[in-house]
Amino acid sequence: MRQRFFIGILSLVLLFVLFFIFRELKLHSGRERNPDENKVNRSDKPDTSAVCYKELRQFKPSAEDLNGIDVASNSDIYIAGGKEVQIYNKELKQTGNFKIHSEANCIHTDANKYIYLGIDNHIEVYDKKGAFLNQWNGYNEKGFITSITVKGDIIYVADAGNRVVLKYNKDGTLLNVIGNTKLLKFIIPSMYFDIAIGPDGELWAANTGKHEMDNINDKGELKTAWGKASMKKEGFGACCNPAQFSILPDGSFVTYEKGLDRIKIYDKTGKFVCLVSGSAESDEKAIQYWNTSAIVHDLAVSPEGDIYVLDASLGVVRIYTKK
């Protein structure tokens, strides 16, 4: 009787083990059979027929861990990297730099006078010479500042931690919290949340979880939106895209999709125009398998319409111009 009992127990254990072995083999075999996994990488050659920009030049700032870039109205280039801000002129000669106490997530300069830095959950303000002027409180401890843009006396701040846009005045007073209503909610699955002011003075935000661009009025209400989830060149693929964007002087958009490492141009209505860099087409079924790392940490545009790409993987700034 005892022997039969132990044989029964061992049989159950064996069935249990075989069940889990079979399940693991099935899961791994399904994953390995995916022909599209890791299909796109830096070495992929773009569809040149869709490319309308060329790389003009590139330079390597001495700052480490490049996080943010902005180009001022006089074409000066501001870069945040490590615990430092560096300033370059149009000829890429360094004209200034100053240390900061902590690493900045993003940078924006206002009329070549004030420098705004997003650091953790708050904003710090400096002058061009690097003198500290002010620190503005963030929304709460959960905040994570990823983008800053300015419209006149109003400063808009993207807070990816709270999934809202914060509206401040020049004194650092918080005037409004945008994106916490039923009519406008930002779906931000990861710490990528970009905003910008267009040449017409309108605020745009990348609603990355929805794969769309949202146009927001002065009251903080959704005005219009465009974009769709698609691996095809007309849409935004992979997780949480577009991760970065900027707006050209003519109102067109330049966008970057992390994972795909694809930079594209859309006109002011959201219609795809061309590629700046990257692969044109990908299999839509592969959307769930893409690597979500971001090679590009920021985008900026010059008054002349050139595109500045902060390639953090190589620690360089790539400058693209229209063909």
C-alpha positions as CSV (number, residue, x, y, z in Angstrom):
1,M,0.0,0.0,0.0
2,R,2.8,2.4,1.0
3,Q,4.7,1.6,-2.2
4,R,1.6,2.3,-4.3
5,F,1.1,5.6,-2.5
6,F,4.7,6.8,-3.2
7,I,4.4,5.7,-6.8
8,G,1.2,7.8,-7.1
9,I,3.0,10.8,-5.5
10,L,6.0,10.5,-7.9
11,S,3.6,10.2,-10.9
12,L,1.9,13.5,-9.9
13,V,5.2,15.2,-9.4
14,L,6.4,14.0,-12.8
15,L,3.3,15.2,-14.5
16,F,3.7,18.6,-12.8
17,V,7.3,18.9,-14.0
18,L,6.4,17.9,-17.5
19,F,3.6,20.4,-17.6
20,F,5.9,23.3,-16.8
21,I,8.6,22.1,-19.2
22,F,6.1,21.9,-22.0
23,R,4.7,25.4,-21.2
24,E,8.2,26.9,-21.2
25,L,9.2,25.2,-24.4
26,K,6.0,26.5,-26.1
27,L,6.5,30.0,-24.9
28,H,10.1,30.2,-26.0
29,S,9.5,28.4,-29.3
30,G,6.8,31.0,-30.1
31,R,9.1,33.9,-29.3
32,E,12.0,32.5,-31.4
33,R,9.8,32.0,-34.4
34,N,8.9,35.7,-34.6
35,P,10.7,36.7,-37.9
36,D,10.5,40.4,-37.1
37,E,12.2,40.5,-33.7
38,N,15.1,43.0,-33.6
39,K,14.6,43.5,-37.3
40,V,15.4,47.2,-37.2
41,N,18.7,48.5,-35.9
42,R,21.2,51.2,-36.6
43,S,22.7,49.4,-39.6
44,D,19.4,49.3,-41.5
45,K,19.6,51.3,-44.7
46,P,16.8,53.8,-45.2
47,D,14.5,53.8,-48.2
48,T,16.4,56.6,-49.9
49,S,13.5,57.4,-52.1
50,A,11.6,58.7,-49.0
51,V,14.5,60.7,-47.6
52,C,14.5,64.4,-48.2
53,Y,17.2,65.5,-45.7
54,K,21.0,64.9,-45.6
55,E,23.4,65.0,-42.7
56,L,25.3,68.2,-43.0
57,R,27.8,67.7,-40.3
58,Q,28.2,66.5,-36.7
59,F,30.1,67.5,-33.6
60,K,31.0,65.9,-30.3
61,P,30.4,68.1,-27.2
62,S,32.8,67.5,-24.3
63,A,29.8,67.1,-21.9
64,E,28.9,63.6,-20.8
65,D,25.6,61.8,-20.9
66,L,23.9,64.2,-23.3
67,N,20.2,64.7,-22.3
68,G,18.9,67.9,-23.9
69,I,19.5,70.4,-26.7
70,D,17.9,73.7,-27.7
71,V,18.8,76.2,-30.5
72,A,18.2,79.9,-29.7
73,S,16.8,82.5,-32.0
74,N,20.3,83.7,-32.8
75,S,21.3,80.0,-33.7
76,D,23.3,79.5,-30.5
77,I,23.2,75.9,-29.4
78,Y,22.5,75.0,-25.7
79,I,23.3,71.5,-24.5
80,A,22.6,69.8,-21.2
81,G,24.9,66.9,-20.4
82,G,25.9,65.4,-17.1
83,K,26.0,68.1,-14.5
84,E,26.9,70.8,-17.0
85,V,25.4,73.2,-19.6
86,Q,27.4,74.0,-22.7
87,I,26.8,76.8,-25.2
88,Y,28.0,76.8,-28.8
89,N,27.7,79.4,-31.6
90,K,26.5,78.6,-35.1
91,E,30.1,77.7,-36.2
92,L,30.1,75.1,-33.4
93,K,32.7,76.9,-31.3
94,Q,32.1,76.7,-27.6
95,T,31.3,80.1,-26.2
96,G,30.3,79.2,-22.6
97,N,29.6,76.6,-20.0
98,F,28.6,76.3,-16.4
99,K,28.2,73.5,-13.8
100,I,24.9,72.5,-12.2
101,H,24.3,70.5,-9.1
102,S,22.4,67.7,-10.7
103,E,21.8,66.2,-14.1
104,A,19.2,67.9,-16.2
105,N,16.6,66.0,-18.1
106,C,15.8,68.8,-20.6
107,I,16.8,72.4,-21.5
108,H,15.1,75.4,-23.1
109,T,16.4,78.9,-23.7
110,D,14.1,81.9,-23.9
111,A,15.1,84.7,-26.3
112,N,18.8,83.8,-25.6
113,K,18.3,85.3,-22.1
114,Y,17.0,82.7,-19.6
115,I,17.9,79.1,-19.5
116,Y,15.3,76.7,-18.1
117,L,16.4,73.2,-16.9
118,G,14.1,70.3,-15.9
119,I,15.8,68.6,-13.0
120,D,14.0,65.7,-11.4
121,N,10.6,67.1,-10.4
122,H,11.3,70.8,-10.6
123,I,12.6,73.6,-12.8
124,E,15.7,75.7,-12.3
125,V,16.3,79.1,-14.0
126,Y,19.8,80.4,-15.0
127,D,21.1,83.3,-17.0
128,K,23.3,82.9,-20.0
129,K,26.5,83.3,-17.9
130,G,25.4,80.4,-15.7
131,A,24.2,82.5,-12.7
132,F,21.4,80.7,-10.8
133,L,18.3,82.8,-10.7
134,N,15.4,80.7,-9.3
135,Q,14.0,77.3,-8.6
136,W,10.3,76.6,-9.2
137,N,8.5,73.9,-7.3
138,G,7.2,71.0,-9.3
139,Y,3.7,69.6,-9.0
140,N,4.6,67.0,-6.4
141,E,7.4,64.5,-5.5
142,K,6.1,62.1,-8.2
143,G,7.0,64.6,-10.9
144,F,9.6,64.0,-13.6
145,I,10.3,66.9,-15.9
146,T,11.0,65.9,-19.5
147,S,10.3,69.0,-21.7
148,I,10.0,72.8,-21.4
149,T,8.8,75.4,-23.9
150,V,8.0,79.1,-23.7
151,K,5.2,81.3,-25.2
152,G,5.7,85.0,-24.3
153,D,5.4,85.2,-20.5
154,I,4.1,81.7,-20.1
155,I,6.3,78.6,-19.6
156,Y,4.9,75.2,-20.2
157,V,6.5,72.2,-18.6
158,A,5.9,68.5,-19.4
159,D,5.7,66.3,-16.3
160,A,5.9,62.7,-17.4
161,G,5.7,61.4,-13.8
162,N,2.3,63.0,-13.3
163,R,1.3,62.8,-17.0
164,V,0.4,66.5,-17.1
165,V,1.6,69.8,-18.6
166,L,2.3,72.5,-16.0
167,K,1.6,76.1,-16.9
168,Y,3.8,78.7,-15.1
169,N,4.2,82.5,-15.4
170,K,7.6,84.2,-15.5
171,D,7.7,84.4,-11.7
172,G,7.4,80.6,-11.4
173,T,3.8,80.7,-10.2
174,L,1.8,77.6,-11.2
175,L,-1.2,78.8,-13.1
176,N,-2.8,75.6,-14.4
177,V,-2.4,71.9,-14.6
178,I,-3.3,70.6,-18.1
179,G,-4.2,67.0,-18.9
180,N,-6.2,66.0,-15.9
181,T,-9.7,66.3,-17.3
182,K,-12.1,63.9,-19.0
183,L,-11.7,65.7,-22.3
184,L,-7.9,65.7,-22.2
185,K,-5.8,63.0,-20.7
186,F,-2.2,62.2,-21.5
187,I,-1.4,58.4,-21.8
188,I,2.3,58.4,-20.9
189,P,3.5,54.8,-20.4
190,S,7.2,55.7,-20.0
191,M,9.4,58.7,-19.2
192,Y,9.1,60.3,-22.7
193,F,6.8,63.3,-22.9
194,D,7.6,66.2,-25.2
195,I,6.0,69.6,-25.8
196,A,6.6,72.5,-28.2
197,I,5.2,75.8,-29.3
198,G,4.7,76.2,-33.0
199,P,5.4,79.4,-35.1
200,D,1.7,80.3,-34.8
201,G,2.0,80.3,-31.0
202,E,0.0,77.1,-30.5
203,L,1.0,74.4,-27.9
204,W,1.5,70.8,-29.0
205,A,2.1,67.7,-26.9
206,A,3.1,64.2,-27.8
207,N,0.4,61.9,-26.3
208,T,2.7,58.9,-26.7
209,G,0.4,56.2,-25.4
210,K,-2.2,57.2,-28.0
211,H,0.5,57.6,-30.7
212,E,-0.8,61.1,-31.5
213,M,0.0,64.8,-31.4
214,D,-2.4,67.0,-29.4
215,N,-3.0,70.7,-30.0
216,I,-3.9,72.5,-26.8
217,N,-5.5,76.0,-26.5
218,D,-4.6,78.7,-24.0
219,K,-7.3,77.3,-21.6
220,G,-5.6,73.9,-21.5
221,E,-8.3,72.3,-23.6
222,L,-7.8,69.9,-26.5
223,K,-8.3,71.7,-29.8
224,T,-7.2,69.2,-32.5
225,A,-5.2,66.0,-32.7
226,W,-3.6,63.9,-35.4
227,G,-1.6,60.6,-35.6
228,K,-2.2,56.9,-35.5
229,A,-0.5,53.7,-34.3
230,S,1.2,52.0,-37.2
231,M,4.6,50.6,-38.1
232,K,4.2,52.1,-41.6
233,K,6.0,55.4,-42.3
234,E,2.7,57.4,-42.0
235,G,2.1,56.4,-38.4
236,F,3.9,56.1,-35.1
237,G,5.1,52.6,-34.2
238,A,6.4,50.7,-31.2
239,C,5.8,51.8,-27.6
240,C,5.2,55.3,-26.5
241,N,5.9,57.3,-29.6
242,P,6.7,59.9,-30.8
243,A,9.3,60.0,-28.0
244,Q,10.7,63.4,-29.2
245,F,9.5,66.1,-31.6
246,S,10.1,69.7,-32.6
247,I,8.4,72.2,-34.9
248,L,10.1,73.7,-38.0
249,P,9.8,77.4,-38.8
250,D,7.1,76.7,-41.5
251,G,4.9,74.8,-38.9
252,S,6.0,71.3,-40.1
253,F,6.8,68.7,-37.5
254,V,10.0,66.6,-37.1
255,T,9.4,63.5,-35.0
256,Y,11.6,60.7,-33.5
257,E,10.3,57.2,-32.7
258,K,12.4,55.3,-30.2
259,G,13.0,51.6,-30.8
260,L,12.5,52.2,-34.5
261,D,15.1,55.0,-34.5
262,R,13.2,56.8,-37.2
263,I,13.1,60.5,-37.8
264,K,10.3,61.9,-40.0
265,I,8.7,65.1,-41.3
266,Y,5.0,65.8,-41.2
267,D,3.3,68.9,-42.6
268,K,1.3,71.2,-40.3
269,T,-1.8,69.1,-40.8
270,G,-0.1,65.9,-39.8
271,K,0.4,64.4,-43.2
272,F,3.6,62.4,-43.7
273,V,6.1,64.2,-45.9
274,C,9.4,62.4,-45.8
275,L,12.2,60.7,-43.8
276,V,15.1,62.5,-42.2
277,S,16.7,59.3,-41.1
278,G,15.8,55.7,-40.5
279,S,13.8,52.9,-42.1
280,A,10.6,53.7,-44.1
281,E,8.6,50.5,-43.7
282,S,8.2,47.8,-41.0
283,D,5.8,45.0,-40.3
284,E,2.9,46.1,-38.2
285,K,2.6,42.7,-36.5
286,A,6.1,43.3,-34.9
287,I,4.9,46.3,-32.9
288,Q,5.0,44.5,-29.6
289,Y,8.5,43.2,-30.0
290,W,10.4,46.4,-30.6
291,N,13.2,47.5,-28.4
292,T,12.1,50.6,-26.5
293,S,15.6,52.2,-25.9
294,A,16.0,55.7,-27.2
295,I,19.2,56.5,-29.2
296,V,18.1,60.0,-29.7
297,H,17.6,62.0,-26.4
298,D,16.3,65.2,-27.9
299,L,15.6,67.2,-31.1
300,A,15.8,70.9,-31.9
301,V,15.5,73.1,-35.0
302,S,17.4,76.2,-36.0
303,P,15.8,79.4,-37.3
304,E,17.1,78.4,-40.7
305,G,15.2,75.1,-40.5
306,D,18.1,72.7,-39.9
307,I,17.4,69.8,-37.6
308,Y,19.7,69.1,-34.6
309,V,19.6,65.5,-33.4
310,L,21.1,64.6,-30.0
311,D,22.5,61.2,-30.6
312,A,23.3,60.1,-27.0
313,S,24.5,56.6,-27.9
314,L,27.5,58.1,-29.7
315,G,27.6,61.4,-27.7
316,V,27.3,63.6,-30.8
317,V,25.0,66.2,-32.3
318,R,24.0,65.4,-35.9
319,I,22.9,68.3,-38.0
320,Y,20.5,67.6,-40.9
321,T,19.5,70.0,-43.7
322,K,17.0,69.8,-46.4
323,K,18.2,68.3,-49.7
